Amino acid sequence: MHDFDVIVIGGGSAGFSAAGRAIGQGVRVALVEAGELGGDCPNRACVPTKVLLQAAVLLKSARRAEEFGIFNESVSFDFSKLIERKDWVVNQLTGERLRRALDQRGISLFAGRAVFKSDSEIEVNGKTISAEKFIIATGSKPRIPPVQGLQEVGYITSNEAVSLKELPASIAIIGGGSVGVEFAQIFSSFGVKTILIEVGDRLLLNEDDEISELLKNYVSEEGVDVIIGAQVESVAVKDNRKMITLADSSGTRTVFADEIMIAAGRDPSVDGLILEAAGVELDAHGILVDDYLRTTAENIWACGDITGKLLYTHVATYQGDLAGYNAFEDRHDKEDLSIIPRVTFCDPEVAGVGLTEAQARQQGFNVVVGRMPNRYLGKSLIIGERRGLVKLIIDRTNQK
């Protein structure tokens, strides 16, 4: 007799969703979490960054309030107060609130790191716990590129960026994806001299080319030094500042900053799990799963960032629910990630769903493109935000 019918490893968005779906089947469920309940989104990512972004937007609005006939000569900014507010918001959404939610639903919580002993047993804090089935939802962690000198010089990631005690005078952000762009605008809005470095040929590589180019222009106009197509070769300290050597098609050059932030993607968080003991295989992207989120071990499923697919909270929640459903009564609902909305919370925000123009053409669709610049919209004129573009990608054959 197993201790539980299913054990969910990981207490983030995917894990909570999986445990919630499983307990609804009338089975015995346990959840194991090594760190903070709620995972990255409420503790270190979505929620804290949005608090900082909201402050940045308010600060920008205050600085241009005279356009609306509002004059305030003494707009000031206290970063420590903002961090206090961020901590308060995070505390409202995590900690005891989540523990109560688990308790109310009858889900047993084990605080500690899970280590597989076999495909039916794990060890947590020296105690062996068994289950008929497992769902792995341990999430992801910031990817740190193998740059010469980086470890010696030091850096921060988004984890530390949301909890800084004080702002640096300047910062170089390595990575021009959603995280890099959002933090570039946050830091720049707060008066930090900001450099944004992207090895690819544009920002937000997963977005439409035209939208990416518009965003690059907007970010540059705000004072961010955007460097595209540059590989970070090495990092060193010179004159008490961090010196970053870049290589691009024209040769090498150096830039200087007081701090370096790494925003170069994420890796699966599998440290210490000993997946091989359970027969679970993974590659560089994450745990290998089939269309039903079952791993290479017949009684183990995986969901969320650990699968290395679309690293969004809403996708993690969906996958968790699906894994919790498919793990019981031999039900098999296929995962469907064909139409997933996405958003980067920059200013203006970039949102999309479905294929980009380039993707649609590559897949052989008879593409027609519709465009509507925001500057023609009444709402844009009212709020004084004329930047932006709505772009529709349509298949001429069926008008979809």
FENWOMO-V97092 format. One record per helix or strand of 3 or more residues. SS is the DSSP state (alpha for helix, beta for strand). FROM is the first residue (numbers start at 1). LEN is the number of residues. If there is no record, write none. Layout:
# FENWOMO-V97092
<<SS;FROM;LEN> <SS;FROM;LEN>>
This chain:
# FENWOMO-V97092
<<beta;4;6> <alpha;13;11> <beta;29;5> <alpha;39;5> <alpha;46;18> <alpha;65;4> <alpha;79;15> <alpha;96;10> <beta;108;4> <beta;114;3> <beta;121;4> <beta;127;10> <beta;140;3> <alpha;150;4> <alpha;158;4> <beta;170;5> <alpha;178;12> <beta;193;6> <alpha;209;13> <beta;225;4> <beta;231;8> <beta;241;8> <beta;251;7> <beta;259;4> <beta;266;3> <alpha;275;4> <beta;300;3> <alpha;304;4> <alpha;313;14> <beta;342;3> <beta;350;3> <alpha;357;6> <beta;367;7> <alpha;374;3> <alpha;378;6> <beta;389;7>>
